[in-house]
Amino acid sequence: MYRGGELLETLHGSMPEWLLLLAALVTRLGDVWVVISITIAASWLLTWQRSTGGASPPQQGATNTSEMPSAVWMVGVVVGGLAVMTALKHSFALPRPALVAATPGALPPALESVYVSTVTLSGYGFPSGHALGATVAYGLLALTVRNGTRRVRFAVAGVIILAVSLSRVVLAVHYPGDIVAGIAVGVAYLVAMVWLLERSRFDRVTSAFTLALGFALVAIAISGAAGRSVTYAALAAGALAVWALGHRRFHSSPTPRVTYHTGSATVSIGLLAGLTVLDGSVAAVGPAAVIGALAVALAIILS
């Protein structure tokens, strides 16, 4: 598979130090926990705006969003995209470039270790996780946020996605082909998720986190529980459990939905216990499950 190795070597023949420093800063916008944190914060803000009448819910999928003003389903979409990325990386199992970006001489000694950790990554390189994650997260924000015009939102998202993607090539941690594939898969995944969520007969939060959990379990199977796959599954299961338990207060109809959500919570908690045994400790499962639970719990409170 051609991934642009010759182009990468040509580019790094004359890479200025200032560009390396800029790339090291920009690339953080595509870090896993950065895109998850930004999405959680955005979902809380949107939930609060909708519950207070400050913003209108998206028009798509009105049948399964009319029950709740919550936008925390966005977190499920992003976590699912990261799980898909992990599954693809371990399916292709293609290495990162052998090149290592030079450490800029102007870099303060206190930041040198941070920079070195940014440009000396392990793991597989195809497709680019930063490109895929940024495409899903910032593309989703452009679709969901109602501030400004649609054209401006997509322009801003496109600039961020392109900047993050190019930073991976500048830092020599990905080939050009890796970032092209990451963006393409991110766009395809986002389109597919929007299509599925619009047609789901369940509420959008349940659907998004259920799909994310399913993708994470597939990633666990393919990767052998590597590459944060357990973390993604734990986050999705924790969110789904709390949402299922807290969701019933928004419904006036009794048993069917209460029974369904109680069953979902039970299954999710059981999966968390299984993930803890699989991972061998609560070090990855516990914090991730708590993050998912808190993201959903605050969304329930705000709505």
C-alpha positions in Angstrom: 0.0 0.0 0.0 1.4 3.4 -1.0 1.3 5.8 1.9 3.5 8.6 0.6 6.8 7.7 2.2 8.9 9.5 -0.5 6.8 12.7 -0.1 7.4 12.5 3.7 11.1 12.2 3.3 11.2 15.2 0.8 9.2 17.4 3.2 11.5 16.6 6.1 14.6 17.6 4.1 14.1 21.3 5.0 11.6 21.6 7.9 12.0 24.9 9.8 12.1 24.7 13.6 9.2 27.1 14.0 7.0 24.8 12.0 7.9 21.8 14.2 7.0 23.8 17.3 3.7 25.0 15.8 2.8 21.5 14.7 3.5 20.1 18.2 1.0 22.6 19.6 -1.7 22.2 16.9 -1.5 18.4 17.0 -2.9 18.4 20.6 -6.3 19.5 19.2 -6.6 15.9 17.9 -5.5 14.1 21.1 -8.0 11.5 22.2 -8.8 13.1 25.6 -8.9 16.6 24.1 -11.5 15.7 21.5 -13.5 13.8 24.1 -13.3 16.7 26.6 -14.3 19.3 24.0 -17.3 17.1 22.9 -18.4 16.6 26.5 -18.2 20.3 27.2 -20.1 21.2 24.0 -22.8 18.6 24.7 -23.4 20.1 28.2 -23.6 23.6 26.8 -26.0 22.6 24.0 -28.1 20.6 26.5 -28.3 23.7 28.8 -29.2 26.0 25.9 -32.0 23.7 24.7 -33.4 23.2 28.2 -33.6 26.9 28.7 -34.9 27.7 25.3 -31.6 29.3 24.2 -31.2 27.0 21.2 -33.4 24.8 19.1 -32.7 21.1 18.8 -31.5 19.8 15.5 -34.2 19.2 13.0 -32.9 15.9 11.8 -34.3 12.9 13.6 -37.0 14.8 15.4 -38.8 11.6 16.2 -36.1 10.5 18.6 -34.9 13.8 19.9 -38.2 15.4 20.9 -38.3 13.5 24.2 -35.1 15.0 25.4 -33.1 18.2 24.9 -29.9 16.4 25.8 -27.0 16.6 23.3 -24.7 14.1 25.2 -25.3 11.6 22.3 -22.4 13.5 20.6 -20.0 12.0 23.1 -21.1 8.5 22.1 -20.5 9.3 18.4 -17.0 10.5 19.1 -16.1 7.5 21.3 -17.5 5.2 18.7 -15.3 6.8 16.0 -12.2 6.4 18.2 -13.1 2.7 18.7 -13.5 2.2 14.9 -10.1 3.8 14.5 -8.5 1.4 17.0 -10.1 -1.6 15.2 -8.8 -0.4 11.8 -5.3 0.3 13.1 -5.0 -3.3 14.4 -6.7 -4.7 11.3 -4.1 -3.2 8.9 -1.2 -3.3 11.4 0.9 -0.9 9.3 3.9 0.7 11.0 4.6 4.4 11.6 7.3 6.2 9.6 10.9 5.4 10.6 11.7 9.1 10.4 12.0 11.0 13.7 11.4 14.8 13.7 14.4 16.8 15.0 14.1 18.5 18.4 14.1 22.3 17.8 17.1 24.0 19.4 14.9 26.9 20.6 12.7 24.5 22.6 12.9 25.3 26.4 14.4 22.3 28.4 11.3 22.1 30.5 9.2 21.3 27.4 11.7 19.0 25.7 10.3 15.8 27.2 6.8 16.7 26.1 7.9 17.4 22.6 9.9 14.2 22.4 6.9 12.2 23.6 4.8 13.8 20.8 7.2 12.8 18.0 8.2 9.3 19.2 5.0 7.4 19.3 4.5 3.6 19.2 1.7 1.6 17.8 0.3 1.4 14.3 0.0 4.3 11.9 -2.8 3.6 9.5 -5.2 5.3 9.5 -4.2 8.4 11.4 -6.2 8.5 14.7 -5.7 12.2 15.1 -7.1 12.9 11.6 -10.1 10.5 12.1 -10.8 11.8 15.6 -10.6 15.4 14.6 -12.8 14.8 11.6 -15.5 13.1 13.7 -15.4 15.5 16.6 -15.1 18.9 14.8 -17.3 17.8 12.0 -20.0 16.7 14.5 -19.7 20.1 16.2 -20.2 21.9 12.9 -23.3 19.8 12.2 -24.8 20.2 15.7 -23.9 23.7 16.9 -26.3 26.4 15.7 -24.1 29.4 16.2 -23.1 31.2 13.0 -23.9 30.0 9.5 -23.5 26.5 8.3 -20.8 27.5 5.9 -18.7 29.3 8.5 -19.0 26.4 10.9 -17.8 23.9 8.3 -15.1 26.2 7.2 -13.8 26.5 10.8 -14.0 22.7 11.3 -12.3 22.1 8.0 -9.4 24.4 9.0 -8.9 22.6 12.3 -9.1 19.2 10.8 -6.6 20.0 8.1 -4.2 21.7 10.6 -4.3 18.7 12.9 -3.9 16.3 10.0 -0.9 18.2 8.5 0.7 18.5 11.9 1.0 14.7 12.0 3.0 14.7 8.7 5.2 17.7 9.9 6.0 15.8 13.0 6.8 12.6 10.9 4.5 10.4 13.0 2.3 9.6 10.0 2.6 9.2 6.2 0.4 11.5 4.0 -1.7 8.5 3.1 -2.5 7.9 6.7 -4.1 11.2 7.2 -6.0 11.0 3.9 -7.4 7.7 5.0 -8.2 9.1 8.5 -10.2 12.0 7.1 -12.0 9.7 4.6 -12.9 7.2 7.2 -14.0 9.9 9.6 -16.3 11.5 7.1 -17.8 8.1 6.1 -18.3 7.2 9.8 -19.9 10.5 10.6 -22.3 10.3 7.7 -23.2 6.7 8.6 -23.8 7.5 12.3 -26.1 10.5 11.5 -28.0 8.3 9.1 -28.4 5.5 11.7 -29.3 7.9 14.6 -32.0 9.6 12.5 -33.6 6.2 11.9 -33.2 4.6 15.3 -36.5 3.9 17.1 -34.7 4.5 20.5 -33.6 7.9 21.8 -30.5 9.3 20.3 -28.3 9.0 23.5 -29.1 5.3 24.0 -28.5 4.6 20.3 -25.2 6.5 20.1 -23.7 4.9 23.2 -24.9 1.5 22.3 -23.3 1.7 18.9 -20.1 3.1 20.6 -20.1 0.2 23.0 -20.5 -2.3 20.1 -17.7 -0.7 18.1 -15.5 -0.8 21.2 -16.2 -4.5 21.8 -15.3 -5.2 18.2 -12.0 -3.2 18.7 -11.3 -5.3 21.8 -11.7 -8.5 19.9 -9.5 -7.3 17.0 -6.8 -5.6 19.0 -6.7 -8.1 21.9 -7.9 -5.4 24.3 -5.1 -3.0 23.2 -5.0 0.6 22.0 -7.5 2.1 24.5 -10.2 -0.3 23.3 -11.1 -1.2 26.8 -11.2 2.5 27.8 -13.7 3.3 25.1 -15.9 0.3 26.0 -15.8 1.3 29.7 -16.7 4.9 28.9 -19.6 3.9 26.7 -20.9 1.3 29.2 -20.7 3.8 32.1 -22.6 6.4 30.2 -25.2 4.0 29.0 -25.8 2.6 32.5 -26.3 6.1 34.0 -28.5 7.2 31.1 -30.6 4.1 31.4 -31.1 4.6 35.1 -31.8 8.3 34.9 -33.8 8.4 31.7 -37.0 7.0 33.1 -37.9 10.2 34.9 -38.5 11.9 31.5 -41.2 9.4 30.6 -44.8 9.4 31.8 -45.5 5.9 30.3 -44.9 3.1 32.7 -43.5 -0.3 32.3 -42.2 -1.0 28.8 -39.5 1.7 28.7 -38.7 1.4 32.4 -38.2 -2.3 31.9 -36.0 -1.7 28.8 -33.8 0.9 30.5 -33.4 -1.1 33.6 -32.3 -4.0 31.4 -29.9 -1.8 29.6 -28.4 -0.6 32.8 -28.0 -4.1 34.1 -26.2 -5.2 31.0 -23.9 -2.2 31.0 -22.9 -2.7 34.6 -22.3 -6.4 33.9 -20.1 -5.4 30.9 -18.1 -3.0 33.2 -17.4 -5.9 35.6 -16.4 -8.1 32.6 -14.1 -5.4 31.3 -12.4 -5.0 34.7 -11.7 -8.7 34.7 -10.4 -8.6 31.1 -8.2 -5.6 31.8 -6.9 -7.1 35.0 -7.5 -3.9 37.0 -9.7 -0.9 37.4 -7.0 1.4 36.3 -8.4 1.9 32.8 -12.0 0.8 33.3 -12.8 2.7 36.4 -11.8 6.3 35.4 -13.3 5.9 31.9 -16.6 4.6 33.2 -16.7 7.5 35.7 -16.1 10.0 32.9 -18.9 8.5 30.8 -21.2 8.4 33.8 -20.5 12.0 34.8 -20.9 13.3 31.2 -24.4 11.8 31.1 -25.3 12.6 34.7 -24.7 16.3 34.3 -26.5 16.3 30.9 -29.6 14.7 32.7 -29.4 17.4 35.5 -29.0 20.2 33.0 -32.0 19.1 30.9 
